[in-house]
């Protein structure tokens, strides 16, 4: 069974508006708690790069 963890930025008022993460068989899984059936599998490196971009507010480059 997959154990989902809510974002540390979520609080009691957000309820169903949270990002959740779980680890499963060598990959990370992301989902929004208001649409739990839609799961995005990502690698740890991919998620780290995405978060660095968000934190630095750098636009994503098109390949």
PQR file of N, CA, C, O and H, with PARSE charges and radii, in Angstrom:
ATOM      1  N   UNK A   1       0.840  -1.184   0.000 -0.4000 1.5000
ATOM      2  CA  UNK A   1       0.000   0.000   0.000 -0.0000 2.0000
ATOM      3  C   UNK A   1       0.883   1.244   0.000  0.5500 1.7000
ATOM      4  O   UNK A   1       1.862   1.312   0.744 -0.5500 1.4000
ATOM      5  N   UNK A   2       0.547   2.208  -0.816 -0.4000 1.5000
ATOM      6  CA  UNK A   2       1.312   3.445  -0.930 -0.0000 2.0000
ATOM      7  C   UNK A   2       0.939   4.382   0.213  0.5500 1.7000
ATOM      8  O   UNK A   2      -0.239   4.604   0.494 -0.5500 1.4000
ATOM      9  H   UNK A   2      -0.248   2.153  -1.420  0.4000 1.0000
ATOM     10  N   UNK A   3       1.961   4.926   0.865 -0.4000 1.5000
ATOM     11  CA  UNK A   3       1.765   5.881   1.958 -0.0000 2.0000
ATOM     12  C   UNK A   3       1.994   7.292   1.432  0.5500 1.7000
ATOM     13  O   UNK A   3       3.130   7.666   1.141 -0.5500 1.4000
ATOM     14  H   UNK A   3       2.918   4.746   0.637  0.4000 1.0000
ATOM     15  N   UNK A   4       0.942   8.070   1.308 -0.4000 1.5000
ATOM     16  CA  UNK A   4       1.027   9.443   0.810 -0.0000 2.0000
ATOM     17  C   UNK A   4       1.321  10.395   1.957  0.5500 1.7000
ATOM     18  O   UNK A   4       0.833  10.214   3.073 -0.5500 1.4000
ATOM     19  H   UNK A   4       0.019   7.766   1.544  0.4000 1.0000
ATOM     20  N   UNK A   5       2.128  11.415   1.667 -0.4000 1.5000
ATOM     21  CA  UNK A   5       2.464  12.434   2.652 -0.0000 2.0000
ATOM     22  C   UNK A   5       2.104  13.796   2.069  0.5500 1.7000
ATOM     23  O   UNK A   5       2.473  14.119   0.939 -0.5500 1.4000
ATOM     24  H   UNK A   5       2.524  11.562   0.760  0.4000 1.0000
ATOM     25  N   UNK A   6       1.383  14.586   2.852 -0.4000 1.5000
ATOM     26  CA  UNK A   6       0.997  15.924   2.395 -0.0000 2.0000
ATOM     27  C   UNK A   6       2.166  16.888   2.520  0.5500 1.7000
ATOM     28  O   UNK A   6       3.076  16.693   3.325 -0.5500 1.4000
ATOM     29  H   UNK A   6       1.083  14.324   3.770  0.4000 1.0000
ATOM     30  N   UNK A   7       2.118  17.914   1.718 -0.4000 1.5000
ATOM     31  CA  UNK A   7       3.117  18.963   1.758 -0.0000 2.0000
ATOM     32  C   UNK A   7       3.175  19.610   3.138  0.5500 1.7000
ATOM     33  O   UNK A   7       2.154  19.749   3.813 -0.5500 1.4000
ATOM     34  H   UNK A   7       1.379  18.073   1.063  0.4000 1.0000
ATOM     35  N   UNK A   8       4.366  20.001   3.545 -0.4000 1.5000
ATOM     36  CA  UNK A   8       4.510  20.693   4.828 -0.0000 2.0000
ATOM     37  C   UNK A   8       3.871  22.078   4.792  0.5500 1.7000
ATOM     38  O   UNK A   8       3.669  22.690   5.840 -0.5500 1.4000
ATOM     39  H   UNK A   8       5.195  19.888   2.997  0.4000 1.0000
ATOM     40  N   UNK A   9       3.551  22.579   3.600 -0.4000 1.5000
ATOM     41  CA  UNK A   9       2.884  23.874   3.473 -0.0000 2.0000
ATOM     42  C   UNK A   9       1.373  23.753   3.647  0.5500 1.7000
ATOM     43  O   UNK A   9       0.677  24.764   3.729 -0.5500 1.4000
ATOM     44  H   UNK A   9       3.715  22.082   2.748  0.4000 1.0000
ATOM     45  N   UNK A  10       0.864  22.533   3.703 -0.4000 1.5000
ATOM     46  CA  UNK A  10      -0.572  22.319   3.891 -0.0000 2.0000
ATOM     47  C   UNK A  10      -0.922  22.513   5.354  0.5500 1.7000
ATOM     48  O   UNK A  10      -0.161  22.141   6.247 -0.5500 1.4000
ATOM     49  H   UNK A  10       1.430  21.711   3.636  0.4000 1.0000
ATOM     50  N   UNK A  11      -2.065  23.089   5.580 -0.4000 1.5000
ATOM     51  CA  UNK A  11      -2.534  23.212   6.963 -0.0000 2.0000
ATOM     52  C   UNK A  11      -3.998  22.783   7.007  0.5500 1.7000
ATOM     53  O   UNK A  11      -4.555  22.398   5.979 -0.5500 1.4000
ATOM     54  H   UNK A  11      -2.684  23.391   4.855  0.4000 1.0000
ATOM     55  N   UNK A  12      -4.604  22.842   8.133 -0.4000 1.5000
ATOM     56  CA  UNK A  12      -5.976  22.389   8.300 -0.0000 2.0000
ATOM     57  C   UNK A  12      -6.986  23.102   7.437  0.5500 1.7000
ATOM     58  O   UNK A  12      -8.036  22.537   7.133 -0.5500 1.4000
ATOM     59  H   UNK A  12      -4.151  23.155   8.967  0.4000 1.0000
ATOM     60  N   UNK A  13      -6.705  24.324   7.032 -0.4000 1.5000
ATOM     61  CA  UNK A  13      -7.663  25.083   6.226 -0.0000 2.0000
ATOM     62  C   UNK A  13      -7.651  24.688   4.762  0.5500 1.7000
ATOM     63  O   UNK A  13      -8.639  24.902   4.059 -0.5500 1.4000
ATOM     64  H   UNK A  13      -5.852  24.784   7.279  0.4000 1.0000
ATOM     65  N   UNK A  14      -6.540  24.109   4.283 -0.4000 1.5000
ATOM     66  CA  UNK A  14      -6.427  23.764   2.872 -0.0000 2.0000
ATOM     67  C   UNK A  14      -7.175  22.491   2.508  0.5500 1.7000
ATOM     68  O   UNK A  14      -7.607  22.339   1.365 -0.5500 1.4000
ATOM     69  H   UNK A  14      -5.737  23.935   4.854  0.4000 1.0000
ATOM     70  N   UNK A  15      -7.334  21.595   3.432 -0.4000 1.5000
ATOM     71  CA  UNK A  15      -8.090  20.379   3.205 -0.0000 2.0000
ATOM     72  C   UNK A  15      -7.692  19.630   1.962  0.5500 1.7000
ATOM     73  O   UNK A  15      -6.677  18.934   1.953 -0.5500 1.4000
ATOM     74  H   UNK A  15      -6.983  21.719   4.360  0.4000 1.0000
ATOM     75  N   UNK A  16      -8.478  19.760   0.910 -0.4000 1.5000
ATOM     76  CA  UNK A  16      -8.263  18.998  -0.316 -0.0000 2.0000
ATOM     77  C   UNK A  16      -7.357  19.719  -1.312  0.5500 1.7000
ATOM     78  O   UNK A  16      -7.216  19.244  -2.439 -0.5500 1.4000
ATOM     79  H   UNK A  16      -9.303  20.325   0.918  0.4000 1.0000
ATOM     80  N   UNK A  17      -6.747  20.823  -0.956 -0.4000 1.5000
ATOM     81  CA  UNK A  17      -5.889  21.566  -1.878 -0.0000 2.0000
ATOM     82  C   UNK A  17      -4.425  21.388  -1.499  0.5500 1.7000
ATOM     83  O   UNK A  17      -3.741  22.351  -1.153 -0.5500 1.4000
ATOM     84  H   UNK A  17      -6.861  21.209  -0.040  0.4000 1.0000
ATOM     85  N   UNK A  18      -3.954  20.153  -1.567 -0.4000 1.5000
ATOM     86  CA  UNK A  18      -2.597  19.841  -1.130 -0.0000 2.0000
ATOM     87  C   UNK A  18      -1.875  19.034  -2.201  0.5500 1.7000
ATOM     88  O   UNK A  18      -2.492  18.311  -2.984 -0.5500 1.4000
ATOM     89  H   UNK A  18      -4.509  19.370  -1.849  0.4000 1.0000
ATOM     90  N   UNK A  19      -0.564  19.175  -2.216 -0.4000 1.5000
ATOM     91  CA  UNK A  19       0.269  18.300  -3.023 -0.0000 2.0000
ATOM     92  C   UNK A  19       0.743  17.188  -2.103  0.5500 1.7000
ATOM     93  O   UNK A  19       1.168  17.435  -0.975 -0.5500 1.4000
ATOM     94  H   UNK A  19      -0.063  19.762  -1.580  0.4000 1.0000
ATOM     95  N   UNK A  20       0.664  15.962  -2.600 -0.4000 1.5000
ATOM     96  CA  UNK A  20       1.078  14.802  -1.817 -0.0000 2.0000
ATOM     97  C   UNK A  20       2.184  14.068  -2.569  0.5500 1.7000
ATOM     98  O   UNK A  20       2.232  14.089  -3.799 -0.5500 1.4000
ATOM     99  H   UNK A  20       0.318  15.761  -3.516  0.4000 1.0000
ATOM    100  N   UNK A  21       3.066  13.424  -1.820 -0.4000 1.5000
ATOM    101  CA  UNK A  21       4.167  12.671  -2.405 -0.0000 2.0000
ATOM    102  C   UNK A  21       4.243  11.300  -1.740  0.5500 1.7000
ATOM    103  O   UNK A  21       3.905  11.143  -0.567 -0.5500 1.4000
ATOM    104  H   UNK A  21       3.026  13.407  -0.821  0.4000 1.0000
ATOM    105  N   UNK A  22       4.693  10.315  -2.510 -0.4000 1.5000
ATOM    106  CA  UNK A  22       4.893   8.962  -1.985 -0.0000 2.0000
ATOM    107  C   UNK A  22       6.070   8.336  -2.726  0.5500 1.7000
ATOM    108  O   UNK A  22       6.401   8.752  -3.837 -0.5500 1.4000
ATOM    109  H   UNK A  22       4.968  10.443  -3.463  0.4000 1.0000
ATOM    110  N   UNK A  23       6.691   7.350  -2.121 -0.4000 1.5000
ATOM    111  CA  UNK A  23       7.767   6.592  -2.755 -0.0000 2.0000
ATOM    112  C   UNK A  23       7.240   5.202  -3.077  0.5500 1.7000
ATOM    113  O   UNK A  23       6.566   4.568  -2.265 -0.5500 1.4000
ATOM    114  H   UNK A  23       6.422   7.012  -1.219  0.4000 1.0000
ATOM    115  N   UNK A  24       7.568   4.740  -4.292 -0.4000 1.5000
ATOM    116  CA  UNK A  24       7.108   3.415  -4.700 -0.0000 2.0000
ATOM    117  C   UNK A  24       8.069   2.830  -5.729  0.5500 1.7000
ATOM    118  O   UNK A  24       8.245   3.389  -6.811 -0.5500 1.4000
ATOM    119  H   UNK A  24       8.115   5.255  -4.952  0.4000 1.0000
ATOM    120  N   UNK A  25       8.680   1.719  -5.393 -0.4000 1.5000
ATOM    121  CA  UNK A  25       9.520   0.952  -6.317 -0.0000 2.0000
ATOM    122  C   UNK A  25      10.530   1.812  -7.077  0.5500 1.7000
ATOM    123  O   UNK A  25      10.582   1.757  -8.306 -0.5500 1.4000
ATOM    124  H   UNK A  25       8.538   1.264  -4.514  0.4000 1.0000
ATOM    125  N   UNK A  26      11.316   2.590  -6.376 -0.4000 1.5000
ATOM    126  CA  UNK A  26      12.390   3.343  -6.991 -0.0000 2.0000
ATOM    127  C   UNK A  26      12.008   4.649  -7.649  0.5500 1.7000
ATOM    128  O   UNK A  26      12.857   5.291  -8.268 -0.5500 1.4000
ATOM    129  H   UNK A  26      11.274   2.635  -5.377  0.4000 1.0000
ATOM    130  N   UNK A  27      10.774   5.060  -7.536 -0.4000 1.5000
ATOM    131  CA  UNK A  27      10.374   6.348  -8.089 -0.0000 2.0000
ATOM    132  C   UNK A  27       9.504   7.095  -7.080  0.5500 1.7000
ATOM    133  O   UNK A  27       9.013   6.519  -6.109 -0.5500 1.4000
ATOM    134  H   UNK A  27      10.084   4.539  -7.033  0.4000 1.0000
ATOM    135  N   UNK A  28       9.332   8.364  -7.330 -0.4000 1.5000
ATOM    136  CA  UNK A  28       8.450   9.175  -6.499 -0.0000 2.0000
ATOM    137  C   UNK A  28       7.141   9.380  -7.234  0.5500 1.7000
ATOM    138  O   UNK A  28       7.102   9.428  -8.463 -0.5500 1.4000
ATOM    139  H   UNK A  28       9.731   8.831  -8.119  0.4000 1.0000
ATOM    140  N   UNK A  29       6.085   9.500  -6.475 -0.4000 1.5000
ATOM    141  CA  UNK A  29       4.761   9.735  -7.041 -0.0000 2.0000
ATOM    142  C   UNK A  29       4.218  11.043  -6.485  0.5500 1.7000
ATOM    143  O   UNK A  29       4.326  11.303  -5.287 -0.5500 1.4000
ATOM    144  H   UNK A  29       6.117   9.461  -5.477  0.4000 1.0000
ATOM    145  N   UNK A  30       3.642  11.858  -7.342 -0.4000 1.5000
ATOM    146  CA  UNK A  30       3.032  13.118  -6.936 -0.0000 2.0000
ATOM    147  C   UNK A  30       1.566  13.097  -7.310  0.5500 1.7000
ATOM    148  O   UNK A  30       1.175  12.496  -8.311 -0.5500 1.4000
ATOM    149  H   UNK A  30       3.555  11.647  -8.316  0.4000 1.0000
ATOM    150  N   UNK A  31       0.759  13.760  -6.499 -0.4000 1.5000
ATOM    151  CA  UNK A  31      -0.650  13.915  -6.836 -0.0000 2.0000
ATOM    152  C   UNK A  31      -1.203  15.116  -6.080  0.5500 1.7000
ATOM    153  O   UNK A  31      -0.632  15.557  -5.083 -0.5500 1.4000
ATOM    154  H   UNK A  31       1.077  14.249  -5.686  0.4000 1.0000
ATOM    155  N   UNK A  32      -2.317  15.633  -6.568 -0.4000 1.5000
ATOM    156  CA  UNK A  32      -3.056  16.660  -5.847 -0.0000 2.0000
ATOM    157  C   UNK A  32      -4.158  15.956  -5.082  0.5500 1.7000
ATOM    158  O   UNK A  32      -4.827  15.072  -5.615 -0.5500 1.4000
ATOM    159  H   UNK A  32      -2.782  15.275  -7.378  0.4000 1.0000
ATOM    160  N   UNK A  33      -4.344  16.346  -3.843 -0.4000 1.5000
ATOM    161  CA  UNK A  33      -5.316  15.637  -3.015 -0.0000 2.0000
ATOM    162  C   UNK A  33      -6.750  15.815  -3.510  0.5500 1.7000
ATOM    163  O   UNK A  33      -7.615  15.007  -3.174 -0.5500 1.4000
ATOM    164  H   UNK A  33      -3.800  17.064  -3.410  0.4000 1.0000
ATOM    165  N   UNK A  34      -7.024  16.867  -4.308 -0.4000 1.5000
ATOM    166  CA  UNK A  34      -8.377  17.033  -4.828 -0.0000 2.0000
ATOM    167  C   UNK A  34      -8.621  16.177  -6.072  0.5500 1.7000
ATOM    168  O   UNK A  34      -9.757  16.099  -6.541 -0.5500 1.4000
ATOM    169  H   UNK A  34      -6.321  17.523  -4.581  0.4000 1.0000
ATOM    170  N   UNK A  35      -7.573  15.525  -6.626 -0.4000 1.5000
ATOM    171  CA  UNK A  35      -7.701  14.615  -7.761 -0.0000 2.0000
ATOM    172  C   UNK A  35      -6.750  13.435  -7.554  0.5500 1.7000
ATOM    173  O   UNK A  35      -5.785  13.289  -8.304 -0.5500 1.4000
ATOM    174  H   UNK A  35      -6.650  15.588  -6.246  0.4000 1.0000
ATOM    175  N   UNK A  36      -7.008  12.587  -6.546 -0.4000 1.5000
ATOM    176  CA  UNK A  36      -6.057  11.532  -6.184 -0.0000 2.0000
ATOM    177  C   UNK A  36      -5.858  10.450  -7.235  0.5500 1.7000
ATOM    178  O   UNK A  36      -4.890   9.694  -7.147 -0.5500 1.4000
ATOM    179  H   UNK A  36      -7.792  12.706  -5.938  0.4000 1.0000
ATOM    180  N   UNK A  37      -6.735  10.352  -8.219 -0.4000 1.5000
ATOM    181  CA  UNK A  37      -6.579   9.332  -9.251 -0.0000 2.0000
ATOM    182  C   UNK A  37      -5.517   9.717 -10.281  0.5500 1.7000
ATOM    183  O   UNK A  37      -5.009   8.852 -10.994 -0.5500 1.4000
ATOM    184  H   UNK A  37      -7.521  10.966  -8.290  0.4000 1.0000
ATOM    185  N   UNK A  38      -5.182  10.982 -10.364 -0.4000 1.5000
ATOM    186  CA  UNK A  38      -4.177  11.467 -11.314 -0.0000 2.0000
ATOM    187  C   UNK A  38      -2.826  11.516 -10.608  0.5500 1.7000
ATOM    188  O   UNK A  38      -2.562  12.419  -9.814 -0.5500 1.4000
ATOM    189  H   UNK A  38      -5.594  11.684  -9.785  0.4000 1.0000
ATOM    190  N   UNK A  39      -1.968  10.530 -10.906 -0.4000 1.5000
ATOM    191  CA  UNK A  39      -0.674  10.381 -10.240 -0.0000 2.0000
ATOM    192  C   UNK A  39       0.435  10.607 -11.258  0.5500 1.7000
ATOM    193  O   UNK A  39       0.401  10.055 -12.358 -0.5500 1.4000
ATOM    194  H   UNK A  39      -2.182   9.796 -11.551  0.4000 1.0000
ATOM    195  N   UNK A  40       1.413  11.418 -10.888 -0.4000 1.5000
ATOM    196  CA  UNK A  40       2.541  11.725 -11.754 -0.0000 2.0000
ATOM    197  C   UNK A  40       3.799  11.050 -11.211  0.5500 1.7000
ATOM    198  O   UNK A  40       4.286  11.431 -10.146 -0.5500 1.4000
ATOM    199  H   UNK A  40       1.441  11.866  -9.994  0.4000 1.0000
ATOM    200  N   UNK A  41       4.340  10.042 -11.932 -0.4000 1.5000
ATOM    201  CA  UNK A  41       5.585   9.415 -11.479 -0.0000 2.0000
ATOM    202  C   UNK A  41       6.778  10.279 -11.902  0.5500 1.7000
ATOM    203  O   UNK A  41       6.829  10.752 -13.037 -0.5500 1.4000
ATOM    204  H   UNK A  41       3.944   9.732 -12.797  0.4000 1.0000
ATOM    205  N   UNK A  42       7.725  10.482 -11.003 -0.4000 1.5000
ATOM    206  CA  UNK A  42       8.921  11.275 -11.288 -0.0000 2.0000
ATOM    207  C   UNK A  42      10.131  10.616 -10.649  0.5500 1.7000
ATOM    208  O   UNK A  42      10.003   9.839  -9.702 -0.5500 1.4000
ATOM    209  H   UNK A  42       7.684  10.097 -10.081  0.4000 1.0000
ATOM    210  N   UNK A  43      11.304  10.933 -11.177 -0.4000 1.5000
ATOM    211  CA  UNK A  43      12.533  10.471 -10.540 -0.0000 2.0000
ATOM    212  C   UNK A  43      12.915  11.484  -9.469  0.5500 1.7000
ATOM    213  O   UNK A  43      12.446  12.622  -9.488 -0.5500 1.4000
ATOM    214  H   UNK A  43      11.408  11.563 -11.946  0.4000 1.0000
ATOM    215  N   UNK A  44      13.758  11.073  -8.544 -0.4000 1.5000
ATOM    216  CA  UNK A  44      14.229  11.988  -7.504 -0.0000 2.0000
ATOM    217  C   UNK A  44      15.001  13.145  -8.135  0.5500 1.7000
ATOM    218  O   UNK A  44      14.842  14.293  -7.719 -0.5500 1.4000
ATOM    219  H   UNK A  44      14.139  10.149  -8.528  0.4000 1.0000
ATOM    220  N   UNK A  45      15.839  12.852  -9.139 -0.4000 1.5000
ATOM    221  CA  UNK A  45      16.594  13.907  -9.811 -0.0000 2.0000
ATOM    222  C   UNK A  45      15.676  14.874 -10.549  0.5500 1.7000
ATOM    223  O   UNK A  45      15.893  16.085 -10.525 -0.5500 1.4000
ATOM    224  H   UNK A  45      15.968  11.919  -9.477  0.4000 1.0000
ATOM    225  N   UNK A  46      14.653  14.337 -11.204 -0.4000 1.5000
ATOM    226  CA  UNK A  46      13.695  15.179 -11.920 -0.0000 2.0000
ATOM    227  C   UNK A  46      12.932  16.099 -10.984  0.5500 1.7000
ATOM    228  O   UNK A  46      12.735  17.275 -11.287 -0.5500 1.4000
ATOM    229  H   UNK A  46      14.476  13.352 -11.223  0.4000 1.0000
ATOM    230  N   UNK A  47      12.504  15.569  -9.854 -0.4000 1.5000
ATOM    231  CA  UNK A  47      11.782  16.380  -8.876 -0.0000 2.0000
ATOM    232  C   UNK A  47      12.699  17.447  -8.281  0.5500 1.7000
ATOM    233  O   UNK A  47      12.278  18.588  -8.090 -0.5500 1.4000
ATOM    234  H   UNK A  47      12.664  14.613  -9.608  0.4000 1.0000
ATOM    235  N   UNK A  48      13.935  17.090  -7.988 -0.4000 1.5000
ATOM    236  CA  UNK A  48      14.888  18.059  -7.433 -0.0000 2.0000
ATOM    237  C   UNK A  48      15.137  19.191  -8.419  0.5500 1.7000
ATOM    238  O   UNK A  48      15.185  20.354  -8.017 -0.5500 1.4000
ATOM    239  H   UNK A  48      14.278  16.163  -8.143  0.4000 1.0000
ATOM    240  N   UNK A  49      15.297  18.877  -9.701 -0.4000 1.5000
ATOM    241  CA  UNK A  49      15.507  19.905 -10.719 -0.0000 2.0000
ATOM    242  C   UNK A  49      14.282  20.807 -10.833  0.5500 1.7000
ATOM    243  O   UNK A  49      14.417  22.025 -10.945 -0.5500 1.4000
ATOM    244  H   UNK A  49      15.258  17.932 -10.027  0.4000 1.0000
ATOM    245  N   UNK A  50      13.103  20.224 -10.807 -0.4000 1.5000
ATOM    246  CA  UNK A  50      11.853  20.992 -10.873 -0.0000 2.0000
ATOM    247  C   UNK A  50      11.738  21.955  -9.687  0.5500 1.7000
ATOM    248  O   UNK A  50      11.381  23.120  -9.861 -0.5500 1.4000
ATOM    249  H   UNK A  50      12.993  19.234 -10.716  0.4000 1.0000
ATOM    250  N   UNK A  51      12.040  21.466  -8.495 -0.4000 1.5000
ATOM    251  CA  UNK A  51      11.958  22.315  -7.303 -0.0000 2.0000
ATOM    252  C   UNK A  51      13.003  23.422  -7.317  0.5500 1.7000
ATOM    253  O   UNK A  51      12.734  24.532  -6.858 -0.5500 1.4000
ATOM    254  H   UNK A  51      12.331  20.520  -8.354  0.4000 1.0000
ATOM    255  N   UNK A  52      14.196  23.131  -7.840 -0.4000 1.5000
ATOM    256  CA  UNK A  52      15.215  24.182  -7.966 -0.0000 2.0000
ATOM    257  C   UNK A  52      14.727  25.278  -8.899  0.5500 1.7000
ATOM    258  O   UNK A  52      14.939  26.461  -8.631 -0.5500 1.4000
ATOM    259  H   UNK A  52      14.415  22.229  -8.212  0.4000 1.0000
ATOM    260  N   UNK A  53      14.077  24.898  -9.991 -0.4000 1.5000
ATOM    261  CA  UNK A  53      13.529  25.882 -10.937 -0.0000 2.0000
ATOM    262  C   UNK A  53      12.458  26.726 -10.272  0.5500 1.7000
ATOM    263  O   UNK A  53      12.446  27.949 -10.416 -0.5500 1.4000
ATOM    264  H   UNK A  53      13.905  23.938 -10.209  0.4000 1.0000
ATOM    265  N   UNK A  54      11.564  26.083  -9.549 -0.4000 1.5000
ATOM    266  CA  UNK A  54      10.503  26.827  -8.869 -0.0000 2.0000
ATOM    267  C   UNK A  54      11.074  27.770  -7.822  0.5500 1.7000
ATOM    268  O   UNK A  54      10.653  28.922  -7.716 -0.5500 1.4000
ATOM    269  H   UNK A  54      11.574  25.090  -9.431  0.4000 1.0000
ATOM    270  N   UNK A  55      12.027  27.278  -7.055 -0.4000 1.5000
ATOM    271  CA  UNK A  55      12.611  28.080  -5.984 -0.0000 2.0000
ATOM    272  C   UNK A  55      13.361  29.282  -6.546  0.5500 1.7000
ATOM    273  O   UNK A  55      13.318  30.369  -5.969 -0.5500 1.4000
ATOM    274  H   UNK A  55      12.368  26.342  -7.141  0.4000 1.0000
ATOM    275  N   UNK A  56      14.045  29.090  -7.666 -0.4000 1.5000
ATOM    276  CA  UNK A  56      14.820  30.167  -8.268 -0.0000 2.0000
ATOM    277  C   UNK A  56      14.029  31.017  -9.243  0.5500 1.7000
ATOM    278  O   UNK A  56      14.540  32.014  -9.751 -0.5500 1.4000
ATOM    279  H   UNK A  56      14.079  28.207  -8.134  0.4000 1.0000
ATOM    280  N   UNK A  57      12.786  30.636  -9.510 -0.4000 1.5000
ATOM    281  CA  UNK A  57      11.910  31.358 -10.432 -0.0000 2.0000
ATOM    282  C   UNK A  57      12.509  31.456 -11.832  0.5500 1.7000
ATOM    283  O   UNK A  57      12.296  32.444 -12.536 -0.5500 1.4000
ATOM    284  H   UNK A  57      12.370  29.826  -9.097  0.4000 1.0000
ATOM    285  N   UNK A  58      13.256  30.432 -12.233 -0.4000 1.5000
ATOM    286  CA  UNK A  58      13.815  30.408 -13.569 -0.0000 2.0000
ATOM    287  C   UNK A  58      12.792  29.796 -14.513  0.5500 1.7000
ATOM    288  O   UNK A  58      12.190  28.773 -14.189 -0.5500 1.4000
ATOM    289  H   UNK A  58      13.429  29.630 -11.662  0.4000 1.0000
ATOM    290  N   UNK A  59      12.586  30.404 -15.673 -0.4000 1.5000
ATOM    291  CA  UNK A  59      11.636  29.798 -16.625 -0.0000 2.0000
ATOM    292  C   UNK A  59      12.195  28.485 -17.173  0.5500 1.7000
ATOM    293  O   UNK A  59      13.405  28.336 -17.340 -0.5500 1.4000
ATOM    294  H   UNK A  59      13.075  31.235 -15.937  0.4000 1.0000
ATOM    295  N   UNK A  60      11.319  27.560 -17.445 -0.4000 1.5000
ATOM    296  CA  UNK A  60      11.724  26.288 -18.043 -0.0000 2.0000
ATOM    297  C   UNK A  60      12.075  26.525 -19.493  0.5500 1.7000
ATOM    298  O   UNK A  60      11.387  27.267 -20.194 -0.5500 1.4000
ATOM    299  H   UNK A  60      10.336  27.682 -17.309  0.4000 1.0000
ATOM    300  N   UNK A  61      13.140  25.898 -19.941 -0.4000 1.5000
ATOM    301  CA  UNK A  61      13.565  26.043 -21.337 -0.0000 2.0000
ATOM    302  C   UNK A  61      12.938  24.937 -22.174  0.5500 1.7000
ATOM    303  O   UNK A  61      12.825  23.796 -21.728 -0.5500 1.4000
ATOM    304  H   UNK A  61      13.698  25.295 -19.371  0.4000 1.0000
ATOM    305  N   UNK A  62      12.536  25.283 -23.382 -0.4000 1.5000
ATOM    306  CA  UNK A  62      12.006  24.274 -24.293 -0.0000 2.0000
ATOM    307  C   UNK A  62      13.150  23.531 -24.938  0.5500 1.7000
ATOM    308  O   UNK A  62      14.174  24.119 -25.285 -0.5500 1.4000
ATOM    309  H   UNK A  62      12.628  26.211 -23.744  0.4000 1.0000
ATOM    310  N   UNK A  63      12.969  22.240 -25.093 -0.4000 1.5000
ATOM    311  CA  UNK A  63      14.021  21.400 -25.698 -0.0000 2.0000
ATOM    312  C   UNK A  63      14.053  21.548 -27.187  0.5500 1.7000
ATOM    313  O   UNK A  63      14.873  20.916 -27.853 -0.5500 1.4000
ATOM    314  H   UNK A  63      12.137  21.762 -24.811  0.4000 1.0000
TER
END
